[in-house]
Amino acid sequence: MTGRSAREIPGPVVRRLPKYLTLVQHLRAGGAEWVSSAALARALGLTGSTVRQDLSHLNVSGFSRRGYRAAELERVLARVLGADRTWKVVIVGAGNLGQALAKHGDLQRHGFDICGIFDIDSRVIGRKVGILRVTSFSEVDRVVKERGVRLGIIAVPAPAAQEVADRLVAAGIQGILNLAYANVLVRSGVAVVNARILESLQELVYLVRLEATEWRKKR
């Protein structure tokens, strides 16, 4: 079978694969039948050799002077990233961030079925958020088990993050997207991805300052 499991691919490469998939889908929507490593590199700010090395982990065939068949590359990327199936998700935390995610139509369109949004605050429990209603966090175990949910998103204040993670893992969640500004510890066999807006902004500031320095050097 073409393509390798995510566990066999180095972490830095895995973090770039969704960017490749999004770009290839965009190019295909514009009618592209072939996509070159040079085009991917230019669009993503990488080198051509990095792109070729990354895609070599997928065992997808590239052709001299033409690149990769766009349809095949999209299909392999989607399979490796699980984007060729639907994943059921619960959100814990019905604040502004959690509500925004629950109403994010792109998540549904890309195969993420939001099965529930939960909170402990009686002031928001029962409130309509998109097509969902905020449910008491005490119900999360039941919903996860009844709906066969495998993914959870933590969108709560940092002090509550570990307790939420423990509860999700106990309910059977296999992967957590942690948006809280605190690391969480989970047992072996459960995956955690930390997504920190603050860290991304700090990285962005560094890049802005770097670009400004390079621009001044060229004047």
Buried (B, 14 or more C-beta within 10 A) or exposed (E): EEBEEBEEBEEEBBEBBEBBBBBBBEBBEEEBEBBBBEBBBEBBEBEBEBBBBBBEBBEBEBEEEEBBBBBBBBBBBBBBBEBEEEBBBBBBBBEEBBBEBBBBEEBBEBBBEBBBBBBBEEEBBEBEBBEBBBBEBEEBBEBBEEBEBBBBBBBBEEEBBBEBBBBBBEBBBBBBBBBBEBEBEBEEEBEBEBEEEEEEEEEEEEEEEEEEEEEEEEE
